[in-house]
């Protein structure tokens, strides 16, 4: 290989070096820089979408009332969850409120259920995860005390 390079004239070696540098620069731009920029744009879009979803979830919770702690009507939540096609996996009193774990075929069903019950109980926290058996599992903590 070195013998082939030595047989080339200085002008041909210079041309080969320039071509090699161009290939290296193009490889770095298209192999590193552009995918990195696309990932940064994708992360920014996901972050903006998450902020929008968080503001929607926060808007579902009615404003906190001053005075006595509100109560959570667990019976109404159970009935509406079953009517919406959700399966209640767990329900327990946590930190002066109620934590419910429900499963559904998709996240839209859970969001519809929460939207329909915005006036029944204030949402303290909300997490939706993909279930191992398909569908989703949602953990929702409602503010107040269990009734």
N, C-alpha and C positions, 0 to 999 in steps of 0.2 A: 504494500500500500504506500509506504514512504517512497519507494522507488518511482512509483507513478507520479507522485507529487513533485519529486525532484526533476523529472523529465519535462515538466511544464515550464513555460516561460514565466518570468515575474508578472507580466500582465495577466496571464491566465490564472496564476495563483491568486492574484488580487481579486479578479473577477469571481473565482470560486469562494474566496473568503467573504466577499460582499454578499454573494448568493446564500452562503451558509448563515450569515448574520440576519439576513432578511427572513429566512425560514425560522430561525430561532425567535426573532421578534414576533412574527406572525403566530408562532406556536404559543408564545407567552400571552399574547393578546387574546387569541381565540380559545386557548386552553385554560387560561387562568383569570384574566381580567373580566372578560364578558360573562362567564358563568358566575363570577363573584358579584358583578353588578346586578345580574338577573336575580340572584338569591337575595340581595339587599332590597330590591324592589318588591319581591315576593314577601319578604318579612314585613316591609312597611305596609303593604296591602293587608296582610293578616292582622297586623297590629291595629290598623284603622277599623277593620271589620270587628275585631274584638271589642274595641271601644264603643262602637255602635251597639253591639249586642249587650254590653254591660249597661249602657244608658237605657236601653229598652227594659232590661231586667229591673233596674233601679226604679224606672217609672211605674212598674207593676206594683211596687210596694206603696201603700198609701202613706201620707205624711204621718209622722209620729205624733201622737196626741199627748198633751201635757196632762199630768195627773196620774191616775191609777194605771197600772199596766194592763194592756189589752189582753183579752183572752182569745185563744184559738179554738174555733169550733171544729173539733176533730171529726165529729160525725158528718158535718157538711162536706168537709174535705174528702172523707172516705167515700161518701156517696157519689160525689162529683168525679172522683178518680175512677171509680168502678164504671160510672156512666160513660166516661171518656175512653174506656177500654184499657185503662192502666191497671196493673196488678200491684197491690201494696205488699212489699216484701217485709218491711220493718217499720215500726212506728214507736217512738219512745220520747219521753220528756228529757230535754237537754237544755241546760243554762236558762231556765225560766221560759222555755218555749217548747216546740215540738219538732223533732227531726223525723222526716218521712223518707223512706227509700221505696221508689216505685220502678217498675220496669214497663217498657213500652216498645212498640215496633219501630218507632223513630222519634227523633227529638221534637219534631213538630207537634206530635200528640201531647208531649209533656208541656211544651210552650203554650199550646192552646188551653190545656187544663189550668196552668198558672194564670193565664190572661183572664180566663173565665172566673177565677177565684180571687182576683186582685182585691176585691172589697171584703172578702171573708177573713183573710189573714195577711199580715205583713211578712214579706220574705226577708229573712236575715242573710241567708247564703243559699247558693244554688250551684250544683255541679252535675254535668251530664257526661257519662262515660259510655263507650261502646261495651256492650255485654259480650261475654265469651260465647254465648249461645246465639248471638245475633240480636239485633235490636239495641236498645240503650237502657242503661240504669241511671236514674236520677236521684241524687240526695238533695233534699230541700229542707232547710231549717226555717221554721216560721217563728216570728217574734211573739212574745207574750207568754201566758201560762196556759197549760192544757185545761180544757173545760170538761 
